[in-house]
Amino acid sequence: MIASPFNSFPRIYLIVSLFTLSSLLLFSSCDLMDSGKEAIEEESKEAVSEARKKIIEESNTFTFDLLSMVAQENAQESFFLSPLSITLAFGMALNGAYGYTYDQMRDFFGLQGLSNEEINENFQALSRYLTERDPLVRLQIANSVWYRDSFEVLTDFLEANRHFFDAEIESLDFSDPKAPDIINAWIHEKTHGLIDEMIEDISPQTVLFLINALYFQGDWAIQFDPEQTRDAPFTMVNGEQTMVPMMQVSEEFYHYSGDDWKVIDVPYGDHHYRFTAFLPADQKSDNNFAKSFSRQQYQDLLGRLSKDTVDVYIPRFEIDFDYENIKEDLIHMGLTYPFSKDRLADFSRISANEPLEISDVMHRAVISVDEEGSEAAAVTVIEIIRTSIGEPERAVIRLNRPFIFFIRDAASDSILFMGFYAGT
């Protein structure tokens, strides 16, 4: 795990759903409750449900599968990631896949029944919708394709990603020691300095990088007064208590307080984007609830939200999470063909001349939550390499110890002579 630059704050656990496509349903449905916004929000919700429903719905399933997986692996630590960033990066990769590899990638993200063009068009429209959603919140989505300057990439692959994903296309000498710095500088710029180093070195086999970067900055619609922030006890996963800077405000929010869960829904900007936290009401301190938290629970709890004055206490915190096991988790979840070294990976729509495979997936996300609002960024990098098939390894036999030998007729297998050589 990459060391966090946010050393001044305790690391805490909180289920946050910034950037997850599942949260988009929350943003739309909760907005309908806001006075004066019903007509606008109804129109927005209808637009999303008609044109992007399949991508959003199936991405929700991916989001909660991923939540369960990551919660199991990070039992004692905070984590933060962006399913949207991962999905967009693989959306670009899908334009290069073919055959069984294409089918598995498409089905893994729940896009069966849609043509490649429909998938691209829906990703394009969804990205535009999100970035234009709230003029008071900054959400930027950036994509890029970086390929080795000596590697021939099919034009259709590049143009599909340029047109539908607005991807920047760059040819680069990967053998140049400065190449990682050039790519990292792009990441640094697109995440406004929150993430600055994803590529350490480039293998001679690497021919392509597909990168998605997300940046989010939103001020709370209802500000927290910094003078009201106080150090308060926080029970960690292991049951021990620590002191954290606890922000507080008393205002009208959508919330739910039941015998099972407590939910608080805090709006950003013009109330389109929300910070929504789910806390077990029975004061559990471990994260077992995160491992089993389902999409059905999520939707059920959102349906119970009501607006009323509530005292809200939220820790001021920062998380820097390097999702080191993302490749293994994707394979465990069923995405196997793109990573296969046994000629199963088929990316022949990237190159018709060389067999390719995805060698690695990297994902890192950071978030800072304070009295003003939240700033967050996420980056997903897909590395594609030449498949190392090569010539079969030749057997080596050295008769350098005593051995038995025969002289025989090959056709009838009749043994004519038999011997044993001991060196003397």
C-alpha positions in Angstrom: 0.0 0.0 0.0 1.3 3.4 -0.9 2.0 5.5 2.1 -0.6 8.2 2.7 0.6 11.8 2.6 -2.3 12.5 5.0 -0.4 11.7 8.2 -2.0 14.3 10.4 -5.3 12.5 10.6 -6.3 9.1 12.0 -7.3 6.5 9.4 -10.9 5.6 9.9 -13.4 3.3 8.3 -16.5 4.7 6.7 -18.6 3.4 3.8 -18.5 6.2 1.3 -20.1 6.0 -2.2 -18.5 8.9 -4.0 -18.0 8.1 -7.6 -19.8 4.7 -7.5 -22.3 4.3 -10.2 -24.7 3.0 -7.5 -24.6 6.4 -5.9 -25.9 8.0 -9.1 -29.3 6.4 -8.4 -29.1 7.9 -4.9 -28.3 11.3 -6.3 -31.2 11.3 -8.6 -33.8 9.7 -6.2 -33.0 11.9 -3.2 -33.0 15.0 -5.3 -36.7 14.4 -6.1 -37.5 15.0 -2.5 -36.0 18.5 -2.5 -38.6 21.3 -2.7 -38.6 23.2 -6.0 -36.4 20.7 -7.8 -39.0 17.9 -8.5 -39.7 18.7 -12.1 -36.0 19.0 -13.0 -35.0 16.0 -11.1 -37.8 13.9 -12.6 -36.6 14.8 -16.0 -33.0 13.9 -15.2 -33.9 10.6 -13.6 -36.0 9.7 -16.7 -33.1 10.5 -19.0 -30.7 8.4 -17.0 -33.1 5.4 -16.7 -33.9 5.3 -20.4 -30.5 5.8 -22.0 -28.1 4.4 -19.4 -30.2 2.1 -17.2 -28.4 -1.1 -18.1 -24.9 0.3 -17.5 -25.9 1.9 -14.2 -27.9 -1.1 -13.0 -25.2 -3.6 -13.8 -22.5 -1.4 -12.5 -24.3 -1.4 -9.2 -23.9 -5.1 -9.0 -20.2 -4.7 -9.7 -19.9 -2.0 -7.0 -21.3 -4.2 -4.2 -19.4 -7.3 -5.3 -16.3 -5.2 -5.1 -17.2 -3.8 -1.7 -17.5 -7.2 -0.3 -14.2 -8.3 -1.8 -12.2 -5.3 -0.6 -13.8 -5.3 2.9 -12.6 -8.9 3.3 -9.1 -8.0 2.4 -8.9 -4.8 4.4 -10.4 -5.9 7.7 -8.4 -3.4 9.8 -7.9 -0.5 7.5 -9.8 2.2 5.7 -10.3 1.9 2.0 -11.5 4.1 -0.8 -11.9 3.3 -4.5 -13.8 4.2 -7.6 -15.8 1.5 -9.4 -16.7 4.1 -12.1 -13.0 4.7 -12.9 -12.4 0.9 -13.1 -15.5 0.5 -15.4 -14.5 3.3 -17.7 -10.9 2.0 -18.1 -12.3 -1.5 -19.0 -14.8 0.2 -21.3 -11.8 1.5 -23.3 -10.2 -2.0 -23.2 -13.3 -3.5 -24.5 -12.8 -1.7 -27.8 -9.7 -3.9 -28.4 -11.1 -7.2 -27.3 -12.5 -9.9 -29.6 -14.2 -13.3 -29.4 -14.5 -15.0 -26.0 -12.4 -12.3 -24.4 -14.8 -9.6 -25.6 -17.9 -11.6 -24.5 -16.5 -12.3 -21.0 -15.5 -8.6 -20.5 -18.9 -7.4 -21.8 -20.8 -9.9 -19.6 -18.6 -9.3 -16.5 -19.8 -5.6 -16.5 -23.4 -6.7 -17.3 -23.5 -5.2 -20.8 -24.8 -8.3 -22.6 -27.5 -7.4 -25.1 -25.8 -4.2 -26.1 -23.7 -3.8 -29.2 -20.2 -2.4 -29.0 -21.4 0.9 -30.4 -24.3 1.1 -28.0 -21.9 0.5 -25.1 -19.6 3.2 -26.3 -22.4 5.7 -26.8 -23.8 5.0 -23.3 -20.4 5.5 -21.7 -20.0 8.7 -23.6 -23.4 10.0 -22.6 -23.0 9.0 -19.0 -19.7 10.8 -18.7 -21.2 13.9 -20.2 -24.2 13.7 -17.9 -22.0 13.3 -14.8 -19.6 16.1 -15.6 -22.4 18.5 -16.4 -24.6 17.4 -13.5 -24.0 20.2 -11.0 -22.4 23.6 -11.9 -21.4 24.0 -8.2 -19.5 20.7 -8.1 -16.4 19.9 -10.2 -16.3 16.4 -11.6 -13.7 15.8 -14.3 -13.3 12.6 -16.2 -10.1 12.1 -18.3 -9.0 9.2 -20.4 -5.8 8.4 -22.3 -4.1 5.8 -24.4 -0.4 5.5 -24.4 1.3 3.1 -26.8 4.9 2.2 -27.6 6.1 4.2 -30.6 7.4 1.0 -32.3 4.1 -0.8 -31.8 1.4 -0.7 -34.6 -2.0 0.0 -33.1 -5.1 -0.5 -35.2 -6.7 2.8 -36.1 -10.3 1.7 -35.3 -9.2 1.0 -31.7 -7.6 4.4 -31.2 -10.5 6.3 -32.9 -13.2 4.5 -30.9 -11.5 5.6 -27.6 -10.8 9.1 -28.9 -14.4 9.6 -30.0 -16.4 8.0 -27.3 -14.1 8.3 -24.3 -12.5 11.6 -25.4 -9.2 9.8 -24.8 -5.9 11.5 -25.4 -3.8 9.4 -27.7 0.0 9.5 -27.2 2.8 7.6 -28.9 5.8 7.3 -26.6 9.2 5.7 -26.5 8.7 3.3 -23.6 12.4 2.6 -23.5 13.2 6.1 -22.5 13.8 6.3 -18.8 11.7 9.5 -18.7 8.6 7.7 -20.1 7.1 6.8 -16.7 7.5 10.4 -15.6 5.7 11.7 -18.7 2.7 9.4 -18.0 2.8 10.2 -14.3 2.8 13.9 -15.1 -0.5 13.4 -17.0 -2.0 11.6 -14.0 -0.8 14.4 -11.7 -2.4 17.1 -13.8 -5.7 15.3 -14.3 -6.1 14.6 -10.5 -5.0 18.1 -9.6 -1.9 16.8 -7.8 -3.8 14.3 -5.6 -2.2 11.3 -7.3 1.2 11.7 -8.8 2.9 8.3 -9.3 1.3 5.2 -10.7 4.0 4.0 -13.2 7.3 3.1 -11.7 9.0 1.4 -14.7 7.9 0.0 -18.0 8.7 -3.6 -19.0 10.1 -4.3 -22.5 7.0 -6.4 -23.1 4.6 -3.5 -22.4 3.0 -2.0 -25.5 0.0 -0.1 -24.2 -1.4 1.7 -21.2 -5.1 2.6 -20.9 -5.7 5.2 -18.1 -8.8 6.7 -16.6 -8.6 9.6 -14.1 -11.4 11.1 -12.0 -11.3 14.3 -10.0 -14.1 15.4 -7.7 -14.4 18.7 -5.7 -17.6 19.7 -4.0 -18.4 22.1 -1.2 -21.1 21.1 1.3 -24.5 22.7 0.5 -24.6 23.2 4.3 -21.3 24.2 5.7 -19.7 22.9 8.9 -18.3 25.6 11.1 -14.6 24.8 11.8 -15.0 26.4 15.3 -17.5 23.7 16.2 -15.1 20.9 15.3 -13.9 19.1 18.5 -11.8 16.1 19.2 -14.0 13.2 20.0 -13.6 9.4 20.6 -13.8 7.1 17.7 -14.0 3.3 18.1 -11.7 1.6 15.6 -12.2 -1.9 14.0 -10.1 -3.6 16.7 -12.4 -2.1 19.4 -9.8 0.4 20.6 -10.7 4.1 20.8 -8.8 7.0 19.3 -9.5 10.7 19.2 -10.5 12.3 15.9 -11.5 15.8 14.8 -15.3 15.6 14.7 -17.2 18.1 12.6 -20.7 18.9 13.7 -23.8 20.7 12.4 -27.5 20.8 13.2 -29.7 21.3 10.1 -32.3 19.6 8.0 -31.0 16.5 6.2 -32.4 13.4 4.7 -31.6 10.7 7.2 -32.8 7.4 8.7 -32.4 6.3 12.3 -33.7 2.8 13.0 -33.0 -0.2 15.2 -30.8 -1.7 12.4 -29.0 1.2 10.6 -28.4 4.9 10.8 -28.0 6.7 7.5 -27.1 10.4 6.9 -27.3 12.0 3.4 -25.3 15.3 3.1 -25.6 17.2 -0.1 -22.9 19.0 -2.1 -23.2 22.1 -4.2 -26.7 22.3 -5.7 -27.9 19.2 -3.9 -27.2 16.8 -6.9 -24.2 15.0 -5.5 -24.4 13.5 -2.0 -22.2 12.1 0.7 -24.1 9.2 2.2 -22.9 7.2 5.1 -24.4 3.9 6.5 -23.7 3.1 10.1 -24.9 -0.1 11.9 -27.1 1.0 14.8 -25.9 -1.8 17.1 -22.5 -0.1 17.5 -20.5 -2.8 15.8 -16.9 -1.9 15.7 -15.7 -4.5 13.1 -16.3 -4.3 9.4 -18.2 -7.5 9.0 -21.3 -5.5 8.0 -19.3 -4.1 5.0 -18.5 -7.6 3.8 -22.2 -8.5 3.6 -23.7 -5.1 2.8 -25.8 -5.7 -0.3 -27.3 -3.7 -3.1 -30.8 -4.6 -1.7 -29.9 -3.2 1.7 -28.6 -0.1 0.1 -31.8 0.5 -1.9 -34.0 -0.4 1.0 -32.3 2.0 3.3 -32.4 4.9 0.8 -36.2 4.3 0.6 -36.5 5.0 4.3 -34.8 8.4 4.2 -36.9 11.3 5.5 -36.0 15.0 5.9 -35.9 16.5 9.4 -33.6 18.5 11.6 -30.8 16.3 12.9 -27.5 16.7 14.8 -24.8 15.4 12.5 -21.3 14.5 13.5 -18.8 13.5 10.8 -15.0 13.0 11.3 -12.7 15.1 9.3 -10.6 12.5 7.6 -8.3 11.7 4.6 -7.7 8.3 3.0 -5.1 7.3 0.4 -5.8 3.8 -0.8 -3.7 1.8 -3.3 -5.8 -1.1 -4.4 -3.0 -3.6 -4.7 -5.1 -6.7 -5.2 -7.4 -5.4 -7.9 -6.2 -7.8 -10.6 -6.5 -10.9 -8.4 -9.9 -9.8 -7.2 -11.2 -9.3 -10.8 -9.9 -12.7 -11.7 -11.6 -14.2 -8.6 -14.8 -12.5 -9.6 -14.7 -14.2 -13.0 -12.8 -11.9 -15.3 -10.2 -14.4 -16.5 -9.7 -14.3 -20.3 -8.1 -10.8 -20.5 -5.3 -11.9 -18.2 -4.7 -15.4 -19.7 -1.3 -16.4 -20.9 -2.6 -19.5 -22.6 -3.6 -17.8 -25.8 -7.1 -17.2 -24.4 -6.7 -13.4 -24.3 -7.8 -12.0 -27.6 -7.1 -8.3 -28.2 -6.8 -8.6 -31.9 -8.8 -5.4 -32.4 -5.8 -3.5 -30.9 -3.2 -5.3 -33.0 -3.6 -7.8 -35.8 0.1 -8.8 -35.7 0.9 -9.7 -32.1 -1.0 -11.6 -29.4 -1.7 -9.4 -26.4 -2.9 -9.7 -22.8 -3.6 -7.5 -19.8 -0.7 -7.9 -17.6 -1.7 -5.6 -14.7 -4.4 -3.3 -13.4 -3.5 -0.6 -11.0 -6.0 1.5 -9.0 -5.5 4.2 -6.5 -8.0 6.6 -4.9 -7.7 9.4 -2.4 -10.3 11.5 -0.5 -10.2 14.5 1.9 -13.3 15.4 3.9 -13.3 18.6 5.9 -15.6 21.4 7.0 -15.8 22.9 3.5 -16.6 19.8 1.6 -14.7 16.9 -0.1 -11.9 16.5 -2.6 -11.3 13.2 -4.2 -9.5 11.5 -7.1 -9.1 8.1 -8.6 -6.9 6.6 -11.3 -7.1 3.2 -13.0 -4.3 2.0 -15.2 -4.6 -1.1 -17.5 -1.2 -2.4 -18.7 -1.2 -4.4 -21.9 1.8 -6.5 -23.0 2.9 -8.9 -25.7 1.9 -12.4 -24.8 5.1 -14.4 -24.2 4.5 -17.6 -26.0 7.9 -18.1 -27.7 9.4 -21.4 -28.6 8.8 -24.4 -26.4 11.7 -25.0 -24.0 14.0 -27.8 -25.2 14.8 -30.7 -23.0 18.5 -31.2 -22.0 19.9 -34.7 -21.6 23.5 -35.2 -20.6 24.8 -38.8 -20.3 27.3 -37.8 -17.6 26.5 -40.6 -15.2 26.3 -44.4 -15.5 23.5 -45.5 -17.8 21.8 -48.5 -19.4 21.5 -48.7 -23.2 19.9 -50.9 -25.8 20.3 -51.6 -29.5 16.9 -52.4 -30.9 14.8 -52.7 -34.0 12.5 -49.7 -34.0 9.8 -51.2 -36.2 9.4 -54.4 -34.2 11.0 -53.1 -31.0 13.2 -56.2 -30.9 16.1 -55.7 -28.6 19.3 -56.7 -30.2 21.8 -55.6 -27.6 21.6 -54.3 -24.0 24.3 -52.6 -22.2 25.3 -50.6 -19.1 28.0 -48.0 -19.2 29.7 -47.0 -16.0 32.5 -44.9 -17.4 35.3 -47.5 -17.4 
